[in-house]
Amino acid sequence: MASKEENNKKKWKQDFPYHKQNSDLVNRREFAKMLTFVSGGLTFGTGLVAAKANLFPKKKVVGEHLICAKSEVPIGGTRSFTLKDSDIPYILVHLENGTFRAYEQKCTHLSCSVYYEPGTGHIICPCHKGVFDANDGAVLAGPPPRKLPKLSVIERDGSIYIAAEEEKSTI
């Protein structure tokens, strides 16, 4: 009669079949090669992103650009726009106090699209819970490392124009 140990061994082999010939399909050397290849690919991709950011900086806003009629954006409302010859998205916000603000619509953390939450005075990044002040673009919460890039808003003849934000000199 078969011992209890042998019966348990047979049952184990039925529940967890193991084929020795399949165990050699991926050995440590093959696994290490695959890890090296993936790591190299990620390093190369990161290098491309860094090179693009440094070698091809985004175009600066030059001159004034007509965005819309003032009446087209209700109080608490927004309007997304891009400028001619640019693929950078911007957002025009009509704050509850009646003023207009314009910012890049990309979070400074990982470039997720941001939106204005009416009534709060906050611009929100839904990806990682970043919060910006709608009055000046300053970071209020979350991981963003710097404030939103801002554009100057010009109200003239019932229309909204934007221009590059004038840099303040610190003397």
Secondary structure per residue as TSV (DSSP state, phi and psi in degrees):
chain	resnum	aa	ss	phi	psi
A	1	M	-	360.0	143.0
A	2	A	-	-74.8	139.9
A	3	S	-	-71.9	163.2
A	4	K	H	-62.1	-36.0
A	5	E	H	-64.5	-42.0
A	6	E	H	-65.7	-38.7
A	7	N	H	-63.5	-41.6
A	8	N	H	-63.8	-37.6
A	9	K	H	-65.7	-43.1
A	10	K	H	-63.8	-41.7
A	11	K	H	-64.4	-40.3
A	12	W	H	-62.4	-43.3
A	13	K	H	-65.2	-31.1
A	14	Q	H	-73.3	-39.9
A	15	D	H	-73.5	-34.4
A	16	F	S	-129.9	77.5
A	17	P	-	-65.0	138.4
A	18	Y	-	-131.0	122.3
A	19	H	-	-112.4	114.4
A	20	K	G	-57.6	-37.5
A	21	Q	G	-63.9	-27.5
A	22	N	G	-79.3	-19.2
A	23	S	G	-70.1	-19.1
A	24	D	G	-93.4	3.4
A	25	L	S	-65.0	-40.4
A	26	V	S	-127.4	108.4
A	27	N	-	-100.2	-179.6
A	28	R	H	-61.2	-39.1
A	29	R	H	-64.3	-43.6
A	30	E	H	-64.5	-40.7
A	31	F	H	-64.3	-42.7
A	32	A	H	-64.0	-39.0
A	33	K	H	-62.0	-44.0
A	34	M	H	-62.9	-43.8
A	35	L	H	-61.6	-41.0
A	36	T	H	-63.4	-43.1
A	37	F	H	-63.1	-46.6
A	38	V	H	-64.5	-43.9
A	39	S	H	-61.6	-41.9
A	40	G	H	-62.2	-42.0
A	41	G	H	-62.8	-43.3
A	42	L	H	-64.9	-40.6
A	43	T	H	-63.3	-44.1
A	44	F	H	-62.1	-45.0
A	45	G	H	-62.5	-42.3
A	46	T	H	-63.7	-40.2
A	47	G	H	-61.6	-40.2
A	48	L	H	-63.4	-43.1
A	49	V	H	-63.2	-44.4
A	50	A	H	-65.3	-40.6
A	51	A	H	-64.7	-42.7
A	52	K	H	-61.1	-43.5
A	53	A	H	-65.5	-36.4
A	54	N	H	-89.3	-35.5
A	55	L	H	-86.9	-26.0
A	56	F	S	-127.1	73.4
A	57	P	-	-66.4	156.8
A	58	K	-	-67.4	150.2
A	59	K	-	-70.7	140.3
A	60	K	-	-80.4	151.0
A	61	V	-	-73.7	127.6
A	62	V	-	-121.2	130.6
A	63	G	S	76.5	-172.1
A	64	E	-	-101.6	146.9
A	65	H	E	-131.1	128.9
A	66	L	E	-72.2	129.3
A	67	I	E	-103.6	-53.1
A	68	C	E	-170.7	175.6
A	69	A	E	-75.9	146.3
A	70	K	G	-58.2	-35.5
A	71	S	G	-71.4	-12.7
A	72	E	G	-77.2	-16.4
A	73	V	S	-117.6	105.3
A	74	P	-	-68.5	161.4
A	75	I	T	-59.2	131.2
A	76	G	T	85.2	-1.7
A	77	G	-	-97.5	172.5
A	78	T	E	-136.5	167.2
A	79	R	E	-146.4	126.0
A	80	S	E	-88.5	146.0
A	81	F	E	-156.5	160.7
A	82	T	-	-127.3	158.6
A	83	L	-	-97.9	157.0
A	84	K	T	-58.1	138.9
A	85	D	T	63.3	27.3
A	86	S	-	-143.3	146.4
A	87	D	-	-111.1	12.5
A	88	I	-	-81.1	124.8
A	89	P	-	-80.9	140.7
A	90	Y	E	-125.0	162.3
A	91	I	E	-132.0	130.5
A	92	L	E	-101.4	126.6
A	93	V	E	-117.3	129.8
A	94	H	E	-100.7	100.0
A	95	L	-	-69.6	160.3
A	96	E	T	-64.2	-21.7
A	97	N	T	-84.3	2.7
A	98	G	S	95.8	-8.0
A	99	T	-	-87.0	159.3
A	100	F	E	-111.0	144.0
A	101	R	E	-135.2	148.7
A	102	A	E	-133.4	134.1
A	103	Y	E	-138.6	161.8
A	104	E	E	-63.8	143.4
A	105	Q	S	-93.7	21.5
A	106	K	B	-115.5	130.4
A	107	C	-	-62.2	143.6
A	108	T	T	-78.3	-1.9
A	109	H	T	-84.7	-68.9
A	110	L	T	-132.0	24.0
A	111	S	-	65.1	25.2
A	112	C	-	-69.6	155.4
A	113	S	B	-74.9	131.8
A	114	V	-	-101.5	161.1
A	115	Y	E	-142.0	156.3
A	116	Y	E	-89.8	133.7
A	117	E	E	-101.2	105.2
A	118	P	T	-55.0	141.9
A	119	G	T	85.0	-10.8
A	120	T	T	-105.6	-22.7
A	121	G	T	75.5	19.0
A	122	H	E	-118.9	143.2
A	123	I	E	-105.7	127.8
A	124	I	E	-111.4	139.2
A	125	C	E	-106.4	112.2
A	126	P	T	-73.8	-17.2
A	127	C	T	-65.4	-48.9
A	128	H	T	-133.0	27.7
A	129	K	T	61.0	37.1
A	130	G	E	-76.6	142.1
A	131	V	E	-131.4	131.2
A	132	F	E	-120.0	150.1
A	133	D	E	-77.1	127.1
A	134	A	T	-71.8	-16.3
A	135	N	T	-78.8	-38.0
A	136	D	T	-134.1	-0.7
A	137	G	-	81.5	5.4
A	138	A	-	-68.2	149.2
A	139	V	E	-74.7	126.6
A	140	L	E	-104.8	-30.7
A	141	A	E	-160.5	160.2
A	142	G	S	93.1	-170.9
A	143	P	S	-85.7	-7.3
A	144	P	-	-56.4	133.7
A	145	P	-	-82.2	-19.1
A	146	R	S	-150.9	167.0
A	147	K	-	-72.3	164.4
A	148	L	-	-68.4	137.3
A	149	P	-	-62.8	131.1
A	150	K	E	-110.8	149.8
A	151	L	E	-114.3	152.9
A	152	S	E	-78.9	137.8
A	153	V	E	-108.7	129.1
A	154	I	E	-119.0	123.9
A	155	E	E	-101.4	120.1
A	156	R	E	-147.9	128.6
A	157	D	T	54.2	39.5
A	158	G	T	75.7	10.7
A	159	S	E	-121.2	159.4
A	160	I	E	-110.2	125.5
A	161	Y	E	-118.6	153.6
A	162	I	E	-124.4	156.3
A	163	A	E	-148.2	169.5
A	164	A	E	-63.4	141.4
A	165	E	-	-68.0	129.4
A	166	E	-	-74.2	130.7
A	167	E	-	-78.5	135.3
A	168	K	-	-88.3	128.7
A	169	S	-	-82.1	142.3
A	170	T	-	-111.1	95.0
A	171	I	-	-108.2	360.0
